[in-house]
Amino acid sequence: MKDADEVDLRLGAALVEATLFWPRWVHRRVDSVHVLEGENGRRRQSIDCRPLDDARLAYTRSERDKVELANVDGQIMIPLMYVTKGPLRHFDASKADGSPMPILGTRETARCGVAMVVRMLHADRIEFAPILAEALLHIAGPNVTSPADDAVVDLLERGLWRGKQVVHSQALSDQKSSVRSLIETLSASFLLVGLLDSSSARARQILKISYHWHIPAAEQGWGRAVLIAAGFKKRRLRLQPDAAAATSSYHLEVRTPREAQCVLLQLPGAEDGGGGVDATGRPTAHVYMSFKEEPSEDAVAIFRTPLWGLRGAAVAVTLFCLVAIVLALTLDDAKGVWRAEPDGPATVLLVGPALFFTFLASRGESALMRRPLTVLRLCIGGAGLSLLLIAASLVGRLDDGWIESLWIGMAVYNGVVAAFLLVGIVSEFMSVQKDRSGKAAKGQE
């Protein structure tokens, strides 16, 4: 496409109308975030829609002049959403019946973007040189990924393309211009367009797309990881809502990994008590809202280490070790009996570490909570090691002074760790009660 005369204005007009009025025919989008192992995740979007009855969206150009969609024999183009430019790893698209849905390639998508811009220029009566189509095809293609690209800046601010004046220098300079906004969008995103058979496109249906999602890295030092592990702090994850305004009802789901608990999921601009906030702590957090325009802020998901998981195991293990050592130190002549017959007590003490160390095995966890869980495993490992050292001191018949110092040291270690974890539980409980009290007081106002 070297000339604007090659652009199909019928297709451009149909795509502009379809994307401007997405909420009229896209009834609901369910954006589901799956947190998988390591830094891997997957985003799935379910689109409940009734495609427009518009023959101009026919894939075959010769069929776009037909009066009704029912007269189209081939496939129909369905604009699904704008997707940030870049490789879509493990991408999948399917129709309502589960069969694969074809997707337009990069070059065809770029041509659709050119048709949309040229149609809007005609509607705004902005004169331009035919070679403008070449500039727009470059901007909408994969080589440009940001509105800050030199080609985009030259076109929008000065009306230039490779040094040539293709449009008036001030024609696209208005920041509020819809044409400018579309060009900026096409420079950073591509329009994902699916293909449906015209015979099935007239019915309401659910289309599904999914792709690999990289879990955003968090600036999480070991100090903060320790506080998260004990329950003093929480892990915050920001999620960009995908096509939130391109539907009459946007839903966001976060499927929580087993080693974490999502205590809050909130959409941007959501108020407490509404559908845009989920603080139930369920395995799948779910929120929904309607947006008139794409939100500038991200949704927020807040996670904590659940008490019934590795954190609870760390509390139980350290308390068990603490009680066992303290009893051995304080009960009448318990230490003397153990030292007189070391084989029996040592065998019992070795069973504990063997059981504790089963908690240390990694289970394919997500990077979301990896460091806090590593801290908890170190706590459990330290407790098991303390029993191993006590068993070794019995078998090795360590001197009285040394054996007592060792046992006291191990008791102190387990006591400090258990106390820290218990204080974290109390702090977490008080924080929850404070939040509930605040919500109750706010509800009475």
TAPE-V238465 format. One record per residue. SS is DSSP state (a for helix, b for strand, c for the rest). OMEGA is omega in whole degrees, -180 to 180 (999 if undefined). Layout:
((SS & OMEGA) (SS & OMEGA))
This chain:
((c & -179) (c & -172) (c & -180) (a & 180) (a & 180) (a & -176) (c & 177) (c & -177) (a & 178) (a & 178) (a & 179) (a & 180) (a & -179) (a & -180) (a & 178) (a & 179) (a & -178) (a & -177) (a & 177) (a & -176) (c & 177) (a & -177) (a & -179) (a & -177) (a & 172) (b & -172) (b & -177) (b & 171) (b & 175) (b & -179) (b & -174) (b & -179) (b & 179) (b & 177) (b & -176) (c & -177) (c & 178) (b & 179) (c & -177) (b & 175) (b & 178) (b & 176) (b & 179) (b & 178) (b & 177) (b & -173) (b & 178) (b & -172) (b & 169) (b & -176) (c & -178) (c & 176) (c & -172) (c & -178) (a & 179) (a & 179) (a & 179) (b & -179) (c & 178) (c & -173) (a & -176) (a & -178) (a & -175) (c & 179) (c & 178) (c & -172) (c & -175) (c & 178) (a & -180) (a & -179) (a & -179) (c & -179) (c & -175) (c & -177) (b & 180) (b & 178) (b & 180) (b & 177) (b & -172) (b & -177) (b & 171) (b & -179) (b & 179) (b & -178) (c & -177) (c & -179) (c & 174) (c & -177) (c & 178) (c & -179) (c & 180) (b & 177) (b & -177) (b & 178) (c & -178) (c & -179) (c & 179) (c & 179) (c & -178) (b & 177) (c & 178) (c & 179) (b & 178) (c & 177) (c & -175) (a & -177) (a & 178) (a & 178) (a & 178) (a & 177) (a & 176) (a & 178) (a & 178) (a & 180) (a & 179) (a & -178) (a & -179) (a & 178) (a & 179) (a & 176) (a & 177) (a & -179) (a & 179) (c & 179) (c & 177) (c & -180) (c & -179) (b & 178) (c & -179) (c & -178) (c & 177) (a & -180) (a & 178) (a & 178) (a & -179) (a & 179) (a & 177) (a & -178) (a & -179) (a & -179) (c & -174) (c & -176) (c & 177) (c & -175) (c & -177) (c & 175) (c & 180) (c & 178) (c & -176) (a & -179) (a & 180) (a & -180) (a & 180) (a & -178) (a & -175) (a & -175) (a & -175) (a & 180) (c & -175) (b & 170) (b & -177) (c & 176) (c & -179) (b & 178) (b & -177) (c & 178) (b & -178) (c & -173) (c & -179) (c & -173) (c & -175) (c & -174) (c & -179) (c & -177) (c & -178) (c & -178) (c & 179) (a & 178) (a & 178) (a & -180) (a & 180) (a & 179) (a & 178) (a & 178) (a & -179) (a & 178) (a & -177) (a & -175) (b & 171) (b & -179) (b & 179) (b & -175) (b & 177) (b & -180) (b & 177) (b & 173) (b & -177) (c & -179) (c & -180) (c & -174) (c & -176) (c & -178) (c & 175) (b & -175) (b & 180) (b & 177) (b & -175) (b & 173) (b & 177) (b & -179) (b & 179) (b & -180) (b & -180) (b & 180) (c & -178) (c & 178) (c & -180) (c & 175) (c & -172) (c & 177) (c & -178) (a & 178) (a & 178) (a & 178) (a & 178) (a & -180) (a & 177) (a & -180) (a & -178) (a & 179) (c & 179) (c & -179) (c & 180) (c & 179) (b & -178) (b & 179) (b & 179) (b & -178) (b & 177) (c & 177) (c & -179) (c & 176) (c & -176) (c & -179) (c & -178) (c & 180) (c & 177) (c & 179) (c & -179) (b & 179) (b & 177) (b & 177) (b & 173) (b & 178) (b & -171) (c & 175) (c & -172) (c & -177) (c & -179) (c & 175) (b & 179) (b & -177) (b & 179) (b & 170) (b & -174) (b & 175) (c & 179) (c & 180) (c & -178) (c & 178) (c & 179) (c & 178) (c & 180) (c & -179) (c & -179) (c & -179) (b & 175) (b & 179) (c & -176) (c & -178) (c & -180) (c & -179) (c & 176) (b & 178) (b & -174) (b & 178) (b & -180) (b & 178) (b & 171) (c & -179) (c & 176) (c & 176) (c & -177) (c & -179) (c & 179) (c & 180) (c & -179) (c & 167) (b & -177) (b & 172) (b & -178) (b & -176) (b & 173) (b & 175) (c & -177) (c & -178) (a & -176) (a & -180) (a & -176) (a & 179) (a & 177) (a & 178) (a & 179) (a & 178) (a & -178) (a & -177) (a & -178) (a & 176) (a & 178) (a & 180) (a & -180) (a & -179) (a & -179) (a & -178) (a & -180) (a & 178) (a & 179) (a & -180) (a & -171) (a & -180) (c & -175) (c & 175) (c & 179) (a & -180) (a & 180) (a & 178) (a & 180) (a & -178) (a & -180) (a & 178) (c & -172) (a & -173) (a & -179) (a & 178) (a & -179) (a & 179) (a & 179) (a & -178) (a & 179) (a & 178) (a & -180) (a & 179) (a & 179) (a & 178) (a & -177) (a & -174) (a & 175) (a & 178) (a & -173) (a & -178) (c & 177) (c & -176) (c & 179) (c & -173) (c & 177) (b & 176) (a & -179) (a & -176) (a & -173) (a & -177) (a & 176) (a & 179) (a & 175) (a & 177) (a & -180) (a & 178) (a & 177) (a & 177) (a & 179) (a & 178) (a & 178) (a & 178) (a & 177) (a & 179) (a & 179) (a & 177) (a & 177) (a & 180) (a & 179) (a & 177) (a & 179) (a & 180) (a & 178) (a & -179) (a & -179) (c & 178) (c & 178) (c & -180) (c & -177) (a & -177) (a & -178) (a & -177) (a & 179) (a & 178) (a & 180) (a & -178) (a & 178) (a & 179) (a & 179) (a & 177) (a & 179) (a & -180) (a & -178) (a & 179) (a & -179) (a & -179) (a & -180) (a & 180) (a & 180) (a & 180) (a & 179) (a & 177) (a & 177) (a & 178) (a & 179) (a & 179) (a & 179) (a & 179) (a & 180) (a & 179) (a & 179) (a & 180) (a & 179) (a & 178) (a & 179) (a & 178) (a & 179) (a & 178) (a & 180) (a & 179) (a & 180) (a & -180) (a & -180) (a & -178) (c & 999))
